[in-house]
């Protein structure tokens, strides 16, 4: 039986008592626990079946709270926070002693963000602690952009779900680190590289890569991630590709394809609309009667860069010879 839909007030009480609750943010739904409580963090890892080498993002509800979780704040990080917080931007900074090593996979740095969703902010303020909150789904599965998505996978494993409606951004936050002279984007997201560059002057982007022998530098960097159960193929189809019956297609704009569109991320070709719809559409087509999900190419610009990042990691490398 699913836990009942939970009010922000009840969620805060659960969090104060060491429980874990799914909360809405502008990016995706997060599975939140007290960021200072290692036992609560362990419950998050257990519910998600998340490996301990993949660190968590800590969420705050005011700029002045950053010093509670980060021991040093480089000037460039301050400028980015002032420009894009609250919003879908995560900063990787040296952590304070209050943040358990479990939250950071043993690294000396912590990933921090200030979400713009008013309900997320309300819950953090009511709980009176920062909240560690990875996406509220099973590890490596498609991220949830509605409360119903959370209930489908984690409803019986967690202490509550706060329904804040569909997520507006639809893909996870941009993660930026400051370990080099030039700020490094570790994961593209809702704040685009162009937006970062306006503040920093220059940036670099690091490719996602699995490293099971050690901790990830930041959350969500594993190279095979965000996968539906039905095989998903992304990009231009090879010539003479053999598609099984039960092939469905997520279109973008008015591109031509071997099969008609089943769903369209954005008929007008708007990458922001596409990002907001991406995970929901992947979930809608992740059904036993479907054999293959095709996704049209998306322009690699703006938040389309984040869409491409997620789709490349969700996709199979090549079409099987037989299904």
MARBAFI-592028 format. One record per residue (C-alpha): residue number from 1; residue in one letter; chain; x, y, z. Coordinates in Angstrom, 1 decimal. Layout:
<rs>
@pos:NUM, code:A, unit:A, px:X, py:Y, pz:Z
...
</rs>
This chain:
<rs>
@pos:1, code:X, unit:A, px:0.0, py:0.0, pz:0.0
@pos:2, code:X, unit:A, px:1.4, py:3.4, pz:-1.0
@pos:3, code:X, unit:A, px:2.0, py:5.9, pz:1.8
@pos:4, code:X, unit:A, px:-0.5, py:8.7, pz:1.8
@pos:5, code:X, unit:A, px:0.1, py:11.9, pz:-0.1
@pos:6, code:X, unit:A, px:1.9, py:14.0, pz:2.5
@pos:7, code:X, unit:A, px:1.5, py:17.7, pz:3.4
@pos:8, code:X, unit:A, px:4.7, py:19.9, pz:3.6
@pos:9, code:X, unit:A, px:4.1, py:20.2, pz:7.4
@pos:10, code:X, unit:A, px:3.9, py:16.4, pz:7.8
@pos:11, code:X, unit:A, px:6.9, py:15.9, pz:5.5
@pos:12, code:X, unit:A, px:9.0, py:18.3, pz:7.7
@pos:13, code:X, unit:A, px:8.0, py:16.3, pz:10.8
@pos:14, code:X, unit:A, px:9.0, py:13.0, pz:9.1
@pos:15, code:X, unit:A, px:12.3, py:14.5, pz:8.0
@pos:16, code:X, unit:A, px:13.1, py:15.8, pz:11.5
@pos:17, code:X, unit:A, px:12.4, py:12.3, pz:12.9
@pos:18, code:X, unit:A, px:14.9, py:10.6, pz:10.5
@pos:19, code:X, unit:A, px:12.4, py:9.6, pz:7.8
@pos:20, code:X, unit:A, px:12.6, py:10.0, pz:4.0
@pos:21, code:X, unit:A, px:10.1, py:11.8, pz:1.8
@pos:22, code:X, unit:A, px:9.7, py:12.4, pz:-1.9
@pos:23, code:X, unit:A, px:9.4, py:16.2, pz:-2.6
@pos:24, code:X, unit:A, px:8.9, py:18.2, pz:-5.7
@pos:25, code:X, unit:A, px:11.5, py:20.4, pz:-7.2
@pos:26, code:X, unit:A, px:11.6, py:22.3, pz:-10.5
@pos:27, code:X, unit:A, px:13.9, py:19.7, pz:-12.1
@pos:28, code:X, unit:A, px:12.6, py:16.2, pz:-11.0
@pos:29, code:X, unit:A, px:11.2, py:14.8, pz:-7.7
@pos:30, code:X, unit:A, px:13.8, py:14.2, pz:-5.1
@pos:31, code:X, unit:A, px:13.9, py:11.6, pz:-2.3
@pos:32, code:X, unit:A, px:14.8, py:13.8, pz:0.7
@pos:33, code:X, unit:A, px:16.4, py:13.1, pz:4.0
@pos:34, code:X, unit:A, px:18.1, py:15.2, pz:6.7
@pos:35, code:X, unit:A, px:21.5, py:16.0, pz:5.2
@pos:36, code:X, unit:A, px:23.1, py:15.9, pz:8.7
@pos:37, code:X, unit:A, px:21.7, py:12.5, pz:9.6
@pos:38, code:X, unit:A, px:23.8, py:9.6, pz:8.3
@pos:39, code:X, unit:A, px:21.0, py:7.1, pz:9.2
@pos:40, code:X, unit:A, px:18.5, py:9.0, pz:7.1
@pos:41, code:X, unit:A, px:21.0, py:9.1, pz:4.2
@pos:42, code:X, unit:A, px:21.4, py:5.3, pz:4.5
@pos:43, code:X, unit:A, px:17.6, py:4.9, pz:4.1
@pos:44, code:X, unit:A, px:17.8, py:6.9, pz:0.8
@pos:45, code:X, unit:A, px:20.5, py:4.7, pz:-0.6
@pos:46, code:X, unit:A, px:18.6, py:1.6, pz:0.5
@pos:47, code:X, unit:A, px:15.3, py:2.7, pz:-1.0
@pos:48, code:X, unit:A, px:16.8, py:3.7, pz:-4.3
@pos:49, code:X, unit:A, px:19.2, py:0.7, pz:-4.4
@pos:50, code:X, unit:A, px:21.9, py:3.4, pz:-5.1
@pos:51, code:X, unit:A, px:25.5, py:2.5, pz:-4.8
@pos:52, code:X, unit:A, px:27.5, py:4.4, pz:-2.2
@pos:53, code:X, unit:A, px:30.0, py:5.6, pz:-4.8
@pos:54, code:X, unit:A, px:27.4, py:8.0, pz:-6.2
@pos:55, code:X, unit:A, px:27.1, py:11.1, pz:-4.0
@pos:56, code:X, unit:A, px:24.0, py:13.1, pz:-3.1
@pos:57, code:X, unit:A, px:23.0, py:16.7, pz:-3.7
@pos:58, code:X, unit:A, px:22.2, py:18.8, pz:-0.6
@pos:59, code:X, unit:A, px:19.4, py:21.3, pz:-0.9
@pos:60, code:X, unit:A, px:19.2, py:24.6, pz:1.0
@pos:61, code:X, unit:A, px:16.5, py:27.3, pz:1.1
@pos:62, code:X, unit:A, px:18.5, py:30.5, pz:1.4
@pos:63, code:X, unit:A, px:21.8, py:31.8, pz:0.2
@pos:64, code:X, unit:A, px:23.0, py:32.4, pz:3.7
@pos:65, code:X, unit:A, px:22.6, py:28.6, pz:4.5
@pos:66, code:X, unit:A, px:25.4, py:27.8, pz:2.0
@pos:67, code:X, unit:A, px:28.0, py:28.4, pz:4.7
@pos:68, code:X, unit:A, px:26.4, py:25.7, pz:6.9
@pos:69, code:X, unit:A, px:27.3, py:23.0, pz:4.4
@pos:70, code:X, unit:A, px:30.2, py:24.4, pz:2.4
@pos:71, code:X, unit:A, px:33.4, py:25.4, pz:4.2
@pos:72, code:X, unit:A, px:34.8, py:27.4, pz:1.3
@pos:73, code:X, unit:A, px:33.0, py:29.3, pz:-1.5
@pos:74, code:X, unit:A, px:35.1, py:30.5, pz:-4.4
@pos:75, code:X, unit:A, px:34.3, py:33.9, pz:-5.8
@pos:76, code:X, unit:A, px:33.1, py:32.4, pz:-9.1
@pos:77, code:X, unit:A, px:30.8, py:30.1, pz:-7.2
@pos:78, code:X, unit:A, px:29.3, py:33.1, pz:-5.4
@pos:79, code:X, unit:A, px:28.7, py:34.9, pz:-8.7
@pos:80, code:X, unit:A, px:26.9, py:31.8, pz:-10.1
@pos:81, code:X, unit:A, px:24.8, py:31.5, pz:-7.0
@pos:82, code:X, unit:A, px:23.8, py:35.1, pz:-7.1
@pos:83, code:X, unit:A, px:23.0, py:34.8, pz:-10.8
@pos:84, code:X, unit:A, px:21.0, py:31.5, pz:-10.9
@pos:85, code:X, unit:A, px:19.9, py:30.6, pz:-7.4
@pos:86, code:X, unit:A, px:17.2, py:29.7, pz:-6.6
@pos:87, code:X, unit:A, px:17.2, py:27.4, pz:-9.7
@pos:88, code:X, unit:A, px:18.5, py:24.2, pz:-11.4
@pos:89, code:X, unit:A, px:22.2, py:24.8, pz:-10.6
@pos:90, code:X, unit:A, px:24.3, py:22.6, pz:-8.3
@pos:91, code:X, unit:A, px:27.8, py:23.8, pz:-7.1
@pos:92, code:X, unit:A, px:30.4, py:21.4, pz:-5.9
@pos:93, code:X, unit:A, px:32.3, py:22.9, pz:-2.9
@pos:94, code:X, unit:A, px:34.5, py:21.8, pz:0.0
@pos:95, code:X, unit:A, px:32.2, py:20.4, pz:2.7
@pos:96, code:X, unit:A, px:31.8, py:21.3, pz:6.4
@pos:97, code:X, unit:A, px:32.2, py:18.7, pz:9.1
@pos:98, code:X, unit:A, px:28.5, py:18.5, pz:9.6
@pos:99, code:X, unit:A, px:27.9, py:16.8, pz:6.3
@pos:100, code:X, unit:A, px:28.4, py:13.0, pz:6.7
@pos:101, code:X, unit:A, px:30.8, py:11.2, pz:4.4
@pos:102, code:X, unit:A, px:27.9, py:9.1, pz:3.2
@pos:103, code:X, unit:A, px:26.4, py:12.1, pz:1.5
@pos:104, code:X, unit:A, px:29.6, py:12.8, pz:-0.4
@pos:105, code:X, unit:A, px:30.8, py:9.2, pz:-1.1
@pos:106, code:X, unit:A, px:33.8, py:10.0, pz:1.1
@pos:107, code:X, unit:A, px:34.9, py:13.0, pz:-1.0
@pos:108, code:X, unit:A, px:35.9, py:16.3, pz:0.7
@pos:109, code:X, unit:A, px:33.4, py:18.1, pz:-1.5
@pos:110, code:X, unit:A, px:29.6, py:18.4, pz:-1.3
@pos:111, code:X, unit:A, px:27.2, py:19.2, pz:-4.1
@pos:112, code:X, unit:A, px:24.7, py:21.9, pz:-3.1
@pos:113, code:X, unit:A, px:21.8, py:23.6, pz:-4.7
@pos:114, code:X, unit:A, px:19.0, py:26.1, pz:-3.8
@pos:115, code:X, unit:A, px:15.8, py:24.8, pz:-5.6
@pos:116, code:X, unit:A, px:13.3, py:27.3, pz:-6.9
@pos:117, code:X, unit:A, px:10.2, py:25.2, pz:-6.3
@pos:118, code:X, unit:A, px:8.2, py:26.9, pz:-3.6
@pos:119, code:X, unit:A, px:7.1, py:23.6, pz:-1.9
@pos:120, code:X, unit:A, px:10.7, py:22.4, pz:-1.8
@pos:121, code:X, unit:A, px:11.7, py:25.6, pz:-0.2
@pos:122, code:X, unit:A, px:8.8, py:25.4, pz:2.3
@pos:123, code:X, unit:A, px:9.7, py:21.9, pz:3.4
@pos:124, code:X, unit:A, px:13.4, py:22.8, pz:3.9
@pos:125, code:X, unit:A, px:12.4, py:25.8, pz:6.0
@pos:126, code:X, unit:A, px:9.9, py:23.8, pz:8.1
@pos:127, code:X, unit:A, px:12.4, py:21.0, pz:8.6
@pos:128, code:X, unit:A, px:15.1, py:23.5, pz:9.7
@pos:129, code:X, unit:A, px:17.9, py:21.4, pz:8.1
@pos:130, code:X, unit:A, px:19.4, py:21.1, pz:4.7
@pos:131, code:X, unit:A, px:18.0, py:18.1, pz:2.8
@pos:132, code:X, unit:A, px:20.0, py:15.6, pz:0.8
@pos:133, code:X, unit:A, px:17.7, py:14.6, pz:-2.2
@pos:134, code:X, unit:A, px:18.7, py:12.5, pz:-5.2
@pos:135, code:X, unit:A, px:16.0, py:11.8, pz:-7.8
@pos:136, code:X, unit:A, px:13.1, py:9.7, pz:-6.3
@pos:137, code:X, unit:A, px:13.4, py:6.6, pz:-8.4
@pos:138, code:X, unit:A, px:15.3, py:3.4, pz:-8.5
@pos:139, code:X, unit:A, px:18.9, py:3.7, pz:-9.4
@pos:140, code:X, unit:A, px:19.6, py:4.1, pz:-13.1
@pos:141, code:X, unit:A, px:15.9, py:4.2, pz:-14.0
@pos:142, code:X, unit:A, px:14.1, py:7.1, pz:-15.5
@pos:143, code:X, unit:A, px:13.8, py:10.1, pz:-13.2
@pos:144, code:X, unit:A, px:10.3, py:11.1, pz:-11.9
@pos:145, code:X, unit:A, px:8.6, py:14.3, pz:-12.9
@pos:146, code:X, unit:A, px:5.3, py:13.7, pz:-11.1
@pos:147, code:X, unit:A, px:4.3, py:12.4, pz:-7.7
@pos:148, code:X, unit:A, px:2.6, py:9.5, pz:-9.5
@pos:149, code:X, unit:A, px:5.9, py:8.5, pz:-11.0
@pos:150, code:X, unit:A, px:7.4, py:8.3, pz:-7.5
@pos:151, code:X, unit:A, px:4.5, py:6.2, pz:-6.2
@pos:152, code:X, unit:A, px:4.9, py:3.7, pz:-9.0
@pos:153, code:X, unit:A, px:8.5, py:2.7, pz:-8.0
@pos:154, code:X, unit:A, px:9.0, py:3.8, pz:-4.4
@pos:155, code:X, unit:A, px:5.5, py:4.1, pz:-2.9
@pos:156, code:X, unit:A, px:5.9, py:1.2, pz:-0.5
@pos:157, code:X, unit:A, px:9.5, py:1.9, pz:0.4
@pos:158, code:X, unit:A, px:9.4, py:5.5, pz:1.7
@pos:159, code:X, unit:A, px:7.6, py:7.5, pz:4.4
@pos:160, code:X, unit:A, px:5.6, py:9.9, pz:2.3
@pos:161, code:X, unit:A, px:5.2, py:11.8, pz:-1.0
@pos:162, code:X, unit:A, px:4.4, py:15.5, pz:-1.4
@pos:163, code:X, unit:A, px:2.5, py:16.2, pz:-4.6
@pos:164, code:X, unit:A, px:3.7, py:19.5, pz:-6.1
@pos:165, code:X, unit:A, px:2.4, py:18.9, pz:-9.7
@pos:166, code:X, unit:A, px:4.6, py:18.2, pz:-12.7
@pos:167, code:X, unit:A, px:8.2, py:19.5, pz:-12.7
@pos:168, code:X, unit:A, px:8.7, py:22.5, pz:-15.0
@pos:169, code:X, unit:A, px:12.3, py:21.9, pz:-16.1
@pos:170, code:X, unit:A, px:12.1, py:18.2, pz:-16.4
@pos:171, code:X, unit:A, px:15.8, py:17.3, pz:-16.4
@pos:172, code:X, unit:A, px:18.2, py:17.4, pz:-13.5
@pos:173, code:X, unit:A, px:20.3, py:20.4, pz:-12.4
@pos:174, code:X, unit:A, px:23.5, py:21.5, pz:-14.0
@pos:175, code:X, unit:A, px:26.5, py:20.6, pz:-11.8
@pos:176, code:X, unit:A, px:29.5, py:22.9, pz:-11.8
@pos:177, code:X, unit:A, px:32.9, py:22.2, pz:-10.0
@pos:178, code:X, unit:A, px:35.7, py:24.6, pz:-9.3
@pos:179, code:X, unit:A, px:38.7, py:22.3, pz:-9.0
@pos:180, code:X, unit:A, px:40.5, py:23.8, pz:-12.0
@pos:181, code:X, unit:A, px:41.2, py:27.4, pz:-13.1
@pos:182, code:X, unit:A, px:38.2, py:27.2, pz:-15.4
@pos:183, code:X, unit:A, px:34.8, py:26.1, pz:-13.9
@pos:184, code:X, unit:A, px:33.9, py:22.6, pz:-15.1
@pos:185, code:X, unit:A, px:30.4, py:21.4, pz:-15.9
@pos:186, code:X, unit:A, px:30.2, py:17.9, pz:-14.6
@pos:187, code:X, unit:A, px:26.6, py:17.4, pz:-15.7
@pos:188, code:X, unit:A, px:24.6, py:19.6, pz:-18.1
@pos:189, code:X, unit:A, px:21.1, py:20.5, pz:-17.0
@pos:190, code:X, unit:A, px:18.6, py:23.3, pz:-16.8
@pos:191, code:X, unit:A, px:21.2, py:26.1, pz:-16.6
@pos:192, code:X, unit:A, px:22.9, py:26.0, pz:-20.0
@pos:193, code:X, unit:A, px:26.6, py:26.3, pz:-20.7
@pos:194, code:X, unit:A, px:25.9, py:29.6, pz:-22.4
@pos:195, code:X, unit:A, px:24.3, py:30.9, pz:-19.2
@pos:196, code:X, unit:A, px:27.3, py:29.7, pz:-17.1
@pos:197, code:X, unit:A, px:29.7, py:31.3, pz:-19.5
@pos:198, code:X, unit:A, px:28.0, py:34.7, pz:-19.2
@pos:199, code:X, unit:A, px:29.1, py:34.7, pz:-15.6
@pos:200, code:X, unit:A, px:32.4, py:32.9, pz:-15.6
@pos:201, code:X, unit:A, px:33.8, py:34.0, pz:-19.0
@pos:202, code:X, unit:A, px:35.0, py:30.5, pz:-19.8
@pos:203, code:X, unit:A, px:34.0, py:26.9, pz:-19.0
@pos:204, code:X, unit:A, px:34.8, py:23.3, pz:-19.8
@pos:205, code:X, unit:A, px:32.5, py:20.3, pz:-20.0
@pos:206, code:X, unit:A, px:33.6, py:16.9, pz:-18.7
@pos:207, code:X, unit:A, px:32.2, py:13.8, pz:-20.3
@pos:208, code:X, unit:A, px:30.2, py:11.4, pz:-18.0
@pos:209, code:X, unit:A, px:32.1, py:8.2, pz:-17.3
@pos:210, code:X, unit:A, px:31.5, py:5.3, pz:-15.0
@pos:211, code:X, unit:A, px:34.2, py:4.7, pz:-12.4
@pos:212, code:X, unit:A, px:33.1, py:1.9, pz:-10.1
@pos:213, code:X, unit:A, px:36.5, py:1.6, pz:-8.4
@pos:214, code:X, unit:A, px:36.0, py:5.0, pz:-6.8
@pos:215, code:X, unit:A, px:33.4, py:7.7, pz:-6.0
@pos:216, code:X, unit:A, px:31.8, py:9.8, pz:-8.7
@pos:217, code:X, unit:A, px:32.9, py:13.4, pz:-8.7
@pos:218, code:X, unit:A, px:29.3, py:14.4, pz:-8.6
@pos:219, code:X, unit:A, px:25.8, py:12.8, pz:-8.7
@pos:220, code:X, unit:A, px:24.4, py:11.5, pz:-12.0
@pos:221, code:X, unit:A, px:27.7, py:11.0, pz:-13.9
@pos:222, code:X, unit:A, px:27.4, py:7.3, pz:-14.6
@pos:223, code:X, unit:A, px:27.6, py:6.7, pz:-18.4
@pos:224, code:X, unit:A, px:24.7, py:4.2, pz:-18.4
@pos:225, code:X, unit:A, px:21.8, py:5.8, pz:-16.6
@pos:226, code:X, unit:A, px:18.1, py:7.0, pz:-16.9
@pos:227, code:X, unit:A, px:17.2, py:3.8, pz:-18.7
@pos:228, code:X, unit:A, px:13.6, py:2.6, pz:-19.4
@pos:229, code:X, unit:A, px:13.1, py:-1.2, pz:-19.4
@pos:230, code:X, unit:A, px:12.2, py:-1.2, pz:-23.1
@pos:231, code:X, unit:A, px:15.3, py:-0.7, pz:-25.2
@pos:232, code:X, unit:A, px:15.6, py:2.9, pz:-26.4
@pos:233, code:X, unit:A, px:17.5, py:3.9, pz:-29.6
@pos:234, code:X, unit:A, px:18.4, py:7.6, pz:-29.9
@pos:235, code:X, unit:A, px:19.4, py:9.4, pz:-33.1
@pos:236, code:X, unit:A, px:19.5, py:8.8, pz:-36.8
@pos:237, code:X, unit:A, px:18.4, py:5.2, pz:-37.7
@pos:238, code:X, unit:A, px:21.0, py:3.2, pz:-39.7
@pos:239, code:X, unit:A, px:20.0, py:2.5, pz:-43.3
@pos:240, code:X, unit:A, px:17.9, py:-0.6, pz:-43.8
@pos:241, code:X, unit:A, px:17.4, py:-0.9, pz:-40.0
@pos:242, code:X, unit:A, px:15.0, py:-3.7, pz:-39.1
@pos:243, code:X, unit:A, px:12.5, py:-2.5, pz:-36.6
@pos:244, code:X, unit:A, px:10.3, py:-5.0, pz:-34.6
@pos:245, code:X, unit:A, px:6.6, py:-4.8, pz:-34.4
@pos:246, code:X, unit:A, px:5.9, py:-2.8, pz:-31.3
@pos:247, code:X, unit:A, px:8.3, py:-0.1, pz:-32.2
@pos:248, code:X, unit:A, px:7.1, py:3.3, pz:-30.9
@pos:249, code:X, unit:A, px:8.6, py:6.8, pz:-31.6
@pos:250, code:X, unit:A, px:9.1, py:9.9, pz:-29.5
@pos:251, code:X, unit:A, px:9.3, py:12.7, pz:-32.2
@pos:252, code:X, unit:A, px:10.8, py:16.2, pz:-32.0
@pos:253, code:X, unit:A, px:9.3, py:18.8, pz:-34.3
@pos:254, code:X, unit:A, px:8.5, py:17.6, pz:-37.8
@pos:255, code:X, unit:A, px:11.3, py:15.2, pz:-38.6
@pos:256, code:X, unit:A, px:10.7, py:12.3, pz:-40.9
@pos:257, code:X, unit:A, px:11.2, py:8.7, pz:-39.8
@pos:258, code:X, unit:A, px:10.4, py:5.1, pz:-40.7
@pos:259, code:X, unit:A, px:7.4, py:5.1, pz:-38.4
@pos:260, code:X, unit:A, px:4.9, py:7.8, pz:-37.5
@pos:261, code:X, unit:A, px:5.2, py:9.7, pz:-34.1
@pos:262, code:X, unit:A, px:3.6, py:8.1, pz:-31.1
@pos:263, code:X, unit:A, px:4.3, py:11.2, pz:-28.9
@pos:264, code:X, unit:A, px:6.0, py:14.5, pz:-29.8
@pos:265, code:X, unit:A, px:8.3, py:16.2, pz:-27.3
@pos:266, code:X, unit:A, px:7.6, py:19.6, pz:-29.0
@pos:267, code:X, unit:A, px:5.8, py:20.0, pz:-32.3
@pos:268, code:X, unit:A, px:7.2, py:23.5, pz:-32.5
@pos:269, code:X, unit:A, px:10.8, py:22.3, pz:-32.0
@pos:270, code:X, unit:A, px:11.1, py:24.0, pz:-28.5
@pos:271, code:X, unit:A, px:14.0, py:22.4, pz:-26.6
@pos:272, code:X, unit:A, px:12.6, py:23.6, pz:-23.2
@pos:273, code:X, unit:A, px:9.3, py:22.0, pz:-23.9
@pos:274, code:X, unit:A, px:11.1, py:18.9, pz:-25.0
@pos:275, code:X, unit:A, px:13.1, py:18.8, pz:-21.7
@pos:276, code:X, unit:A, px:9.9, py:19.2, pz:-19.7
@pos:277, code:X, unit:A, px:8.3, py:16.2, pz:-21.5
@pos:278, code:X, unit:A, px:11.2, py:13.9, pz:-21.9
@pos:279, code:X, unit:A, px:11.1, py:11.7, pz:-18.8
@pos:280, code:X, unit:A, px:7.3, py:11.6, pz:-18.7
@pos:281, code:X, unit:A, px:7.2, py:10.4, pz:-22.3
@pos:282, code:X, unit:A, px:9.9, py:7.8, pz:-21.8
@pos:283, code:X, unit:A, px:7.8, py:6.4, pz:-18.9
@pos:284, code:X, unit:A, px:4.5, py:6.4, pz:-20.9
@pos:285, code:X, unit:A, px:6.1, py:4.2, pz:-23.6
@pos:286, code:X, unit:A, px:8.0, py:2.0, pz:-21.2
@pos:287, code:X, unit:A, px:5.3, py:-0.8, pz:-21.4
@pos:288, code:X, unit:A, px:5.5, py:-4.5, pz:-22.0
@pos:289, code:X, unit:A, px:3.7, py:-4.4, pz:-25.3
@pos:290, code:X, unit:A, px:6.4, py:-2.1, pz:-26.8
@pos:291, code:X, unit:A, px:9.6, py:-3.7, pz:-28.1
@pos:292, code:X, unit:A, px:11.7, py:-0.6, pz:-29.0
@pos:293, code:X, unit:A, px:11.5, py:3.1, pz:-28.3
@pos:294, code:X, unit:A, px:12.9, py:5.4, pz:-31.0
@pos:295, code:X, unit:A, px:13.7, py:9.1, pz:-30.1
@pos:296, code:X, unit:A, px:14.3, py:11.7, pz:-32.8
@pos:297, code:X, unit:A, px:17.5, py:13.8, pz:-32.6
@pos:298, code:X, unit:A, px:17.3, py:16.9, pz:-30.5
@pos:299, code:X, unit:A, px:19.4, py:20.0, pz:-31.3
@pos:300, code:X, unit:A, px:22.5, py:20.1, pz:-29.1
@pos:301, code:X, unit:A, px:21.9, py:23.7, pz:-27.9
@pos:302, code:X, unit:A, px:20.5, py:25.3, pz:-24.8
@pos:303, code:X, unit:A, px:18.8, py:22.7, pz:-22.5
@pos:304, code:X, unit:A, px:18.9, py:20.4, pz:-25.5
@pos:305, code:X, unit:A, px:22.5, py:19.6, pz:-24.4
@pos:306, code:X, unit:A, px:21.1, py:18.2, pz:-21.2
@pos:307, code:X, unit:A, px:18.4, py:16.2, pz:-23.1
@pos:308, code:X, unit:A, px:21.1, py:14.7, pz:-25.4
@pos:309, code:X, unit:A, px:23.3, py:13.8, pz:-22.4
@pos:310, code:X, unit:A, px:20.4, py:11.9, pz:-20.7
@pos:311, code:X, unit:A, px:19.3, py:10.2, pz:-23.9
@pos:312, code:X, unit:A, px:22.8, py:9.0, pz:-24.9
@pos:313, code:X, unit:A, px:23.1, py:7.4, pz:-21.5
@pos:314, code:X, unit:A, px:19.6, py:5.9, pz:-21.7
@pos:315, code:X, unit:A, px:20.1, py:4.5, pz:-25.2
@pos:316, code:X, unit:A, px:21.4, py:1.1, pz:-26.4
@pos:317, code:X, unit:A, px:24.6, py:1.4, pz:-28.4
@pos:318, code:X, unit:A, px:23.3, py:-0.3, pz:-31.5
@pos:319, code:X, unit:A, px:20.1, py:-2.0, pz:-32.8
@pos:320, code:X, unit:A, px:20.1, py:-5.7, pz:-32.1
@pos:321, code:X, unit:A, px:20.0, py:-8.0, pz:-35.2
@pos:322, code:X, unit:A, px:16.9, py:-9.6, pz:-33.8
@pos:323, code:X, unit:A, px:14.4, py:-8.8, pz:-31.0
</rs>
